[in-house]
Amino acid sequence: MVLSLSVSERAFVRDGIEQSVRVDGRAREDYRSMVLELGVVPQASGSARLRLGGGCTDVMVAVKADIGAPSKENPGHGRLQCSVELSASADPMYEGRGGDGLGVELGKALERSLLGASAGGMASLSVAASGERGSTAHAAHHGAGAALDMSLLGIQRGKTCWVLQVDALVLNAEGSLLDALSIAVKAALADTKIPKVTSVAGPNADDPAELELDDDPEECSRLDVAGVPLIVTLTRVGSHAVVDATHEEEAHMTAALSVAVDAKGLVRSVGKRGGGGVDLGVMRAMMKNARDIGGDLIKAVDGFLLTAASRAGDGDDDEDDDDEGGADLLDA
């Protein structure tokens, strides 16, 4: 969405950021209200929905676990791939194939954060920005440098594995889209149930083994998402950067830095957008800020997921927190 703001409106937005009193009353490092729900797509292996600012930004993620073939580079590992679709309800410009380009860009950014960036690519930027020396970049192959233990998704080495298809749908997009998607993806992966697989030999010795699936919830396994990062985007407007930028603020940006941070404070990937350059010293400061902000965000999200898992284990079906309006995740 392209916004057309008057000179006075632009000045108002910039002055508010300068004084750390944004148009909606937030300080520069504050998020909007955040409501997270799990299990919103019953047909999926796992799913989640995140609404920022009462639905100003609204995304839904579904994970489908299917059996497929492993990659040649990691024959004993599973695979994961992300796709993002932008609904025309989010913006008329996304009608038809209008959102395809942005969807591909967002999907690749999510995959980089989950699976590691390629050598000489975004991982190199991450190393340079953090000031590290002599570090090796993550390999782009599934399983190497991944936030999930992809070896646990292997079934028959070189033959079969679990393939996690992460499909995201953007229902409304009013800023901070990539950050919202990363939270919903982590929650959907935490909600994912992997059926138990048993290899059964055929009646003859030469027959290939057959796979039997048991999708009994009691027999399903869960993914360990402790290492899954969240993406924090710092949007630079003038001499300051803000987190969870609105559309109005994004319209003023010189550059935006998206940093995927895990629970250990490690940077998984870095992406930049916007035509303005960012000084290396400024970039390092933004990276440190992103790690600090990301640490607090991860604690809030992980706390929510831990509580949800505990309730599920106790058989608590109370969904009072999941009604329309919900509870602010950051107030938990």
ABEGO torsion letter per residue (X at the ends): XBBBBBAAAAAAAAAAAAAGBBAAGBBAABBBBBBBBBGABAABABBBBBBBGGGABBBBBBBBBBBBBBBAABAABBBBBBBBBBBAAABAAABEAAAAAAAAAAAAAAAAAAAEBBBGBAAAAAAAAAGBBGBBBBBABBGBGBABBAAAABABBGABBBBBBBBBBBABBBEGAAAAAAAAAAAAAAABBBBBBBBBBBABAABBBBBBBBABAAABBBBBAAABBBBBBBBBBEABBBBGBBAAAAAABABBBBBBBBAAGBBABBBBBEABBBBAAAAAAAAAAAAAAAAAAAAAAAAAAAAAAAAAAAGBABAAAABBGEBBAAAX
